């Protein structure tokens, strides 16, 4: 079972890409992997929207943060919002030539 048997329907959504119903977790860690911010949203929330919300919480809690690395799922809207907060958001793509799981630099 991926979640509790009767969660409130307002906290759930359908992720069309992954074809699952549930929740999405957005996490910000420091360079050591320690958690700084975690938010849980409906799975239907886009990565950009979740990322913007987590960035806003990050900037309030840790105003000295000036750099973040994200995956290719984050688009221009997220990067532009990060810039307005004074955060340089760098997209780090995965190596498409390597099949399966592999460690990606900076993420």
N, C-alpha and C positions, 0 to 999 in steps of 0.2 A: 504494500500500500504506500503510495507516494505522499499522502497527506492524511489528515484526520478524516473520519467517516462522515462528518457533517459540518464542514466549515461554512461560514457565512458566504452566500453566493456573491455578495458585493466585493469580497476579497479575492475572487477567482476570475479568471479570464481564459480565453483560448489563444494559444500561440499558434498562429496559422502555419508558420514555417515548420514547427516541430510536431504539429498536430496533437498537442496535449492540452488538457485543462488543468489549471492550477495557478501557482504563483511563480514570480520571477524574483530572484535575489540579485541586487546590485551591491557590489563590494568595492571599497577602496582600501588598499593596504599601503604601508610604507615600503621602502626598499628592502627591509628585512622580512616582509611578509606579515607584519603585525597589523591587525584590523584597525582602521581609523573610522570608517563609516560603513554601516550596513543598512539598506532599506529593503523591504519586502513589498512587492506590488503584484497586481494581477498579471498573469502571463500575457495578456493582450496588450500591455503597455510596451511601446517600442523601446529599443535600446537607447535611442537618442533622448527620449523623454525621461526615462529612468536615469540616464547619465547626467542630464541637466539637473535633476533634483538632487542627486547624490553629490554633484559638484557644489551646489549651493550650500548643502549641509557641511561639506568639507571646508569650504571657505570660511564659514562662520566658526567652526570648531578649530580650524588650523589655518589662520590667515596668512601664515608665512609660506604656504605651499605655492610654488610657482611653475611646477612641471608635472605632467602626467603622461603615461604611455597607455594607449588603448588599442583594441583590435580594430580590424577593418570594418566591423559592423557599425561603427560610429561615423556619422556623416558630417557635412559642413555645418549644419545647424548646431551640433554639439561643439565643434571646434570653435565656431564663432562665439558661442556663449562662454566657453572657457576663456577666450581672449578678453571678453568684457569683464571677466572676474580677475584678470591678470594672471591667468594660468596658461602656459604653453602646452597644448594637447598634441602629442605626436602619435600618429597612427603607425603601429608596428605590424606589418603584414606577416602572415605565416608563409613558410617556404612551400609552395605548391608542388615542388618537385619531390619532396619527401613524403611518401605515403604514410598514413596512420598518425598516431600521436608522436609528437616530438616537442622538445622544449623550445619556446620562442624567446628570443632575446628581449629582455626588459619587460616581459609580461608574465 
